[in-house]
Amino acid sequence: MRLQQDYYEVLGVTRGASDVEIKRAFRDLARRLHPDVATSPTGESFQTALEAYRVLSHPKRRRLYDRLGLRSRRPAPRRAPAVPSIELELEWWEAERGASKPIELDDSAHCVECQGRGVPHGVSPALCIACRGTGRLSRVTETKDVRLLEIQPCALCEGRGHDVVEPCENCSGHGTIVSPTTVRVRTPPGVQEGDVLAVDGLAQRFVLRVGNRPRDSRVILALSALALLAAVALLLFLLFR
């Protein structure tokens, strides 16, 4: 029997539950899941609950499960980090008419020297003799009623699966080289402050920051009025002289 579910979750009890609580929880499940009384086919669920009770109700089996069974559970996969957005500043007239702005980005490309392997060209690291290149070691512990599988990283190669080799000098073993590059981002006319722009071929998104439209000051308005009056006065002078 291969461990697939957390037996504590199957019975609906905490890890510090007493023997009485485990027995009571199994009885409640058996009344609902037993094939003779269940209204729907739940034979597999009943067998899972029975296996969980057989392990957790026995002190030695429970200690063995707590020590080995939980280690074999794989952690939940982590989400890949999102690419941060880039702020793109526009003048007010660029936002109204549309613009083409040069933006500097970090471009990642495969290392030509090592062809993306991270080690010098022509060098192949030897496989670890302990884990045979898998990077993991497994151990099976069996009792009369339970079979537990424990998987741990190989201590000899530290989970790499191969011996340590000198990294590529060009990329420092990363397999990729990051270099700055300049791209042109075209904004359509009529964009506003806070709009998010996505560009085909680029993982980054651009948050638009639009500058304020300049306001005419009182001095400019006064000068404009004086210029208009002077123009009218000159026109009248030319007409009636």
Secondary structure, 3 states (H helix, E strand, C coil): CCCCCCHHHHHCCCCCCCHHHHHHHHHHHHHHHCCCCCCCCCHHHHHHHHHHHHHHCCHHHHHHHHHHHHHHCCCCCCCCCCCCCEEEEECHHHHHHCEEEEEEEEEEEECCCCCCCCCCCCCCCCECCCCCCCCEEEEEEECCCCEEEEEEECCCCCCCCECCCCCCCCCCCCCEEEEEEEEEEEECCCCCCCCEEECCCCCCEEEEEECCCCCCCHHHHHHHHHHHHHHHHHHHHHHHC
